[in-house]
Amino acid sequence: MFRRHKPANDAGRMPDRPEDMVVIVDQAVSPYLVLFHDPSGYRAEQVRALRNRLVAMNPDGEPKTLVVTSAVRDEGKTVSALNLAMAMAELERQQVVLVDADMRRPGCERHLNLNPEPGLADVLLGRTTVDKVLRPAGYRQLMLLGPGTRVANPAEVLSSSRLDELLHRLKERFQYVIVDTPPVLPSTDAGVLAARVDGTLLVVRLERSLKKQTREALRTLQDMGANVLGSFVTELRGHDPDSDRRLAYEPRSDEEA
């Protein structure tokens, strides 16, 4: 199955040129992106519930930057960031950009089945401009700023004074800027980024994350001056329609009418 999306241009109009079309193949996109594969499913609704809470925390509707991170690897931070960005992009008149700031083990392009291209690192190193490397993510009003060219010193690159300028420019253009970062404990990157955005979300994988590591990550973020908004817990056992049919709410069938 193919899904064809037309990205909007700066004026909000849909482009007419065929080369501006983005064609996404369902089977090639990560199955964990529930907003893409199963938008009416239970798990997608849980992501929307998170989105709604974050929107409620922003009653003035001001453009916001948000870091999504975790204590250690394999807790689902990248998938959570992607799903949240997609959920944000569903809202009317909400322009959203996802920034893959994990220059060590980037995952956004892989999950979206997009080829690596110049991105964040190239902008911060002054090799290009952000307007030249932003690209459609293949989902509604969502744009992607990939990690860009691999660098040997990610923490140093992210500490560049150009980062603040970049975040400011993205907030001028987008309502929400969601930033995927490396985990907190293995590197300093997440702390550096979290201190320079409006809020931080900590992803915790149930029954895999150690409480000690989660507490240490939270303390590290707070010590760096991050505004930790809360945590998003993944892999809650028993909290899905497969194990508890009371959580299912499919459209009524003709036989039930």
GIZIKA-V469591 format. One record per pair of residues at least 24 apart in sequence whose C-alpha atoms are under 7 Angstrom apart, sorted by sequence separation. I is the first residue (numbers start at 1). J is the second residue. If there is no record, write none. Layout:
i={I	I}
j={J	J}
This chain:
i={1	2	1	120	119	120	121	122	200	119	120	121	122	199	200	201	204	206	119	120	121	199	200	201	202	203	204	205	206	78	119	195	198	199	200	201	202	203	204	205	206	78	118	119	191	195	199	201	202	203	204	205	206	117	118	195	185	194	51	124	155	159	184	191	155	47	51	124	47	51	109	124	48	124	47	106	103	96	97	98	99	100	102	33	95	96	97	98	99	100	101	32	95	96	97	98	99	100	103	35	34	33	35	89	103	35	89	86	89	86	97	96	101	102	95	96	97	98	99	100	101	102	95	96	97	98	99	100	101	102	30	94	95	96	97	98	99	100	29	30	29	29	28	85	81	81	78	64	63	73	63	64	65	66	67	68	69	72	63	64	65	66	67	68	69	71	72	63	64	65	66	67	68	69	70	71	72	24	67	69	70	71	72	69	22	69	77	67	76	75	7	75	76	67	75	66	65	66	67	68	69	70	5	65	66	67	68	69	70	5	7	64	65	66	67	68	69	70	5	71	71	71	42}
j={25	26	26	145	145	146	147	148	226	146	147	148	149	226	227	228	231	233	147	148	149	227	228	229	230	231	232	233	234	107	148	224	227	228	229	230	231	232	233	234	235	108	148	149	221	225	229	231	232	233	234	235	236	148	149	226	217	226	84	157	188	192	217	224	189	83	87	160	84	88	146	162	87	163	87	147	147	141	142	143	144	145	147	79	141	142	143	144	145	146	147	79	142	143	144	145	146	147	150	83	83	83	86	140	154	87	141	139	142	142	174	174	179	180	174	175	176	177	178	179	180	181	175	176	177	178	179	180	181	182	111	175	176	177	178	179	180	181	111	112	112	113	113	178	178	180	180	171	171	183	174	175	176	177	178	179	180	183	175	176	177	178	179	180	181	183	184	176	177	178	179	180	181	182	183	184	185	138	181	183	184	185	186	184	138	190	203	194	203	203	136	204	205	197	205	197	197	198	199	200	201	202	138	198	199	200	201	202	203	139	141	198	199	200	201	202	203	204	140	213	214	217	240}
